[in-house]
Amino acid sequence: MTGLSQRIHALKASSTVAFNAKALEMKRAGVDVIAMTAGEPDFQPPQHVLEAAHEAVRRGLTKYTPSEGTRELRDAIAKKHARENELRYEADQVMVSTGGKQVLYNAFMTLLDPGDEVIVPAPYWVSYPPQIELAGGVTVVVPTRPEEGFVLDPDRVAAAITPRTKAILVNSPGNPTGAVYPEPVLRAVAELCERHDLWLITDELYEHMVYDGEFVTAARYYPERTLLVHGASKGYALTGWRIGWGCGPSALVKAMNKLQGQSTSNANAVAQYATQVALDEVEATAAFQAMTRQAYRERRDVIVQGLNDLGLRTPLPQGAFYAMADLTPIDPDETVAATALLERAHVGVVPGTDFAAPGFARFSYACSMEQIRSALERIGRLLA
């Protein structure tokens, strides 16, 4: 269509959204599709959080809030990170946005000038490069290896730094790989940022979904120049409520909020109050997270073992709720292979093309064990 900006013409659509939409379209047409595409918990939010939302409506907490979020929620976020991560944030170092995705968008738009480079490990979440490019930046990809569990090698990061580098982004636990970076890796990346005067952006939305090893936040090692990105979507099962937050130096947070004030203003008021309760009622929320984490661990073990038994090489993810499987036994082109899974086996997955993971596809195991076992049977029949 003529008349649209070059910026929007250059923007790629999300393959995650596209394959999920195709799977849902087939389901609406009566096809029995098992959709393992979307990154969304299949659990309902904790009951005490649902009740808090009702309470917010009854109390009339439905009006505009400050652009950066209510003081009560920002205080609850600061307490959460002090309690769980040994990080100390003041209220002016915390801002609330419409999901973690907006926190990242605010950050890139605030930090990047045209030509600035951001180092991003691959496979990566599909929205990182488009957001960087919308801000005028350049994505510099540092590959990770399946045989190493997709864990980042700091030496490869160091080799990618140039005079134009502005930031390094890490995502642990990772989407789409489920990789959990160990403490020495995160410390080494933080030291690189400090040595080269770079920003460190750490995406930690899957913090509460670690099955092997221990979660460590990269913000611990270079807080002076680190933006921590988090939110309620994954560990709290509040995807549609759209609450994310960023924590970092007050000058950066203030600048990001200036952008937000001229774009979306505040996040949903009712959801802010409910998230505050999720963070403040520690025992009830921790019990919910332990329950979901155990369920995801059991599902992970079944799907990874099953895919490997079928000859689809699948490294064991340590966190999140995704497994990356090598689909080249089906077809060397991951999009063709994913399409075959959807159209012939009626199993929806996301090809690795937009993750910078050629030959692989992402399987979300945020679905029932029954669906996982059925999906494995269908894939087995396709391979046979």
N, C-alpha and C positions, 0 to 999 in steps of 0.2 A: 504494500500500500504506500502510495506517495504521501509526502507531508509528514511522515514520522521521522524522529531524530535518528542520526547515525548511531547514537548510543544505544537506542532500543533495538535497532536493526542488528547490532553486533551482539546483543545479549542472547545467550543460549537458554532455551527452555530446560527445565529440570527433567532429567530422564526418570528420576524417582517418581515424580508426579505423573509423567506420561505413562509409565508401565502400570502404576497403581490405578490410574484412570481407565486404562484398557482392561485390566482385570475386573474392575468394578462394573464396567460396561458389559462384559461377558456374563457376569453374575446376574445383572439386571435382565439380560436376555435369556436367563434360565440355565446357563452353563454352570456346572458345579466346579467353580474355580477355588483353589486354595491360594489366597493372596498372601505371599510372604514378602511384600514389597515395602509397605509403609513402616517408618520408624516410630511406632506408637504403641505404648503399653496396652495390653488387652485387659488389664485390670481396671475396675472403677476406682476413682479416688477414695482415700480413706473416709470412713463415715464421719469422723469428727470434722473433717474439712468440708464435707457437703453440708453438715449442720451449720458450720460457720458462715457459709454462703447464704443460707436461709436467714441466719441471724443478721447479717449485714443488710439484707433487704428489709427485714422487720424494723431495723434501727434507722433506716433511711440513709445508709452509707452508700449512696448511689450517685453522688454528685462528682463534679470535677475534683481531682486531687492536684497537688503540686506536680509539675511536669516530671520531676525526678522521682516521684513516688511519695507515698505517705511517710511521715517521719517514723511512725510505728513499724511499718514494714522494713524500712531501711535499718532501724535499730535491731529488728529481729534477724535480718541478714547478717549484720555485723556480729551479733552474738553467735549465730550459727558458725561462722568461720572462725571465731575465737575458740568456740567449744570443740569443733571437729577438726580444725586445720591449724590451730595455733597461730592464726593471723589476726592482726589488730587493725581494724578499720574504724574511723570516725564516720559520723553520718554524712559528712560532705565528701566522703570517698566512695559512696555507694549511690548508684542510680538504678531505677526500675524502668524496664522497657516492655514493649509488646513482644515478649519472647526473647530468647537468647539470640535469635537471628537479627533482631533489630539492634541489640547491643553491639554485635559485630559490625553491622552496617554503619552505625554511628561512629564506631572506632575507626574504620577505614576512611570514612569521609572526613573525619577530624584529623587524622594523622598523615594522610598521604597527599603529596603533590604529584603532578604529572611526571611519570617516569620513575617514581620511587618503587623500590622492589620489596616484596614480601616473600620470605622463604617459607614454603609450605611442603610438609612431608606428603608423599603419595604412597598408597591411595588416600585420597582426601574426600571430605564431605563436599558434595557437588556445588554448594553455594559459595565456598570460599573464593575461587577465582573470579566468578562473575561480580561479586561484591567489590573485590580489589580492583577489577578493571573499570567498574562504574565510577570508582573514586579516582580514576586516572592512573592507578598503579599497575605494576607488572608482577605477575606471579612467577616465582622461581621455584621449580619443582625439584625436590630432593627425594628420589625413590627409596622405598624400603623393600625388604625382600621377604617373600613368604617363608623361606626356610629359616629366617631369623624371627619369625612371628610378627613380621611387619613392625618391629621396633626400630626406632630411628637411630642412625649412627651419627654421633656428633661430629666425627671427622668429615663426613660428607657435607654436613651443614657448614662447617668451617670453610670447606673448599668452595662453597657457593656464595660466600659473602663477597660483595663488591663495594666500591665507593657509593653506589646507589642504594644499597640495602638500608631499609628503614625499620624493618621489624622481622621477627621470626615468630611463626605461629606453631603451637603444639596443641594436639587434641588427644587427651588420655583420660579415661578409656576412649578409644577411637571409634569413629564412624567413618568408613564402613567396616573396619578390620577387627574391632574389638581388642586391639592391642593396648596393653597397659605398660607405660614406660616406667622402668625402674628408677630409683632415686639417683644413681650415678649419671644416667642419661640426662635427666632433667637438670641436675646441678651443672653438668657440662654445658648444656645449651644456655642456661642462665649466665654462666661465666662468659660465654661468647658474647652475649648481649651486653654485659657490663664492659667487657674489654673493647668492644667496637661501638659503644654508646648507642645501642639499638633498643627498640621496644620489644618486649616479650608479651605475646598475647596467648593466653592459655584457656582453651575451651574445655570446661570440666562438667558438662551437663550430665555425663554418665557416671559421676563420682560414686553413687551408691549402688552401682552394678559392677562390682569387682568380685570375681570368683576364685582367682588364684593370685597370690601375691598380695600386696598392700597398695592402696591408693596413696599417692604422694602428690601434693600440689606444687607446681613449678613456681608459684608466687612466693614460696617460702625463701627462695634464694636470691631474688633481686626485686624486692617489693617497690623500690624507688621508680622502676620503669616497667612494671608489669601490670597488665590489665587482665583480671580474672573474669571470665565469662561463665555464668551459671544460670540456672533457671529451675522452674517447677515442673517442666514438661515430663521429664523422664523418671527421675527417682521418686517423684511425688504423684505420677500418673495424672498430671493436670495439663495435658497437651492443648486442648481447645480453650483453655482459660487464658493462655497467652501471657504468661508472666516470666520474664527473664530479668537478670540483673548483672551489672558490671561493678567490679570493685577495683580501685586503683588510685593513683595519685590524684589529689583533689583538683589540680589544674586540668588534668585530662578529663576527669569526670565532669567538671564544670563546663568545659568546652563541648563535650558530647551532649550534655543536657541543653546547651544553647541550640544545637542542631535539632534536637528532639522537640524543643519548644516551638520551633518553626515548621515542624512536620506533623508528628502524630500527637504531640502533647502527652498527657498521662495515659498509662495503661489502665485497663478495666478496673474500676473502683471496687466492685464486689469481689473480683478475683484477687485483688491486692489484700483485702482483709482476710479472705480464706487462706491465702498463702502465708500471711502473718501467723495465723493459728497453726498451720502445718509446721512452721519453724519453731514456734513457742511451745507447743505441746509435744515435748521431745519424746517421751516414752511411747505414746500412741503412734507417732510417726515412725519411730525406729522399729516398732513391732511390724508395722505395715511393710517397711522396706526389707526387713529380714524375711518376711513371708514371700514377697515377690522375688527377692534375690535367690532364695532356695528353689523356687519354681523355675526361674530362668536357668539356673545352673543345671537342673535335671534335664531341661529341654536342650540346652547346649550340648550336653554329653551325648544325647540320643541322636541329634541331627548331625553332629560332626562325625561320630562313629559311623552312622548310616551312609553319609556321603562318601566317606573314605572307603567303606566296604563296597560301594558301587563303582569305585575307581575314579571318583571326582576328588582330587587332592584338596583337602581342606585343613589348614592349620587350626589348632585349637585356640580360640579367642579367650583372653583372660577376663574380658569385661564387656560392657554394653550388651546388646541382644542381637548381634549380627555374626554371621559366619561367611567368609569369603571362599567360594569353591571354584576350582579350576574346571571350566566347562569345555575345554578343548577336546575331550573325548566325544562330545556331542557335535561340536563344530569349532574350527579355529577362530571364527568371528564370534565374539561374545554376544553381540546383539542378535545374530542369527540363532545362536544356541538358546538365548533367553526367550526368543520368540517361539522356538520349537517347544520349549518347556511350557510356555503359556498356551499355545494353540493346539498342541498334540497331547501333552500330559496334563494340561489344565492346572499348572503350578506357576504362579506369578512370582518372578524374582526381578532384580534390577541389574542389568548388565553393567560391567565395570567400566564402560567407555568413559562416562563423565566422572568417574572416580580416579581416572588415570590408572586403571587396573586391567590392561588388555588380557583377554582370555578368561577373566574371572567374572563372577556375578555375586551379588550380595543377597544372602538369604536372611530375612528377619525371622527370628524364632520367638517373637512376641505374639504367639498364637498358641492354641491348645496342643497338648501332647498328642491327642488324637489326630489333629490336622497334620502334625509333623510326621507321624508314622504313615499316614495316608499319602502324604506328599512323597515320602521315600519310596513307597510301593509304586506310585505312578511313575516316578523317575526311573525306577528299576525296570518297569515294563517298557518304557521308551528306549532305554539303553539296550534291552534285550532284542 
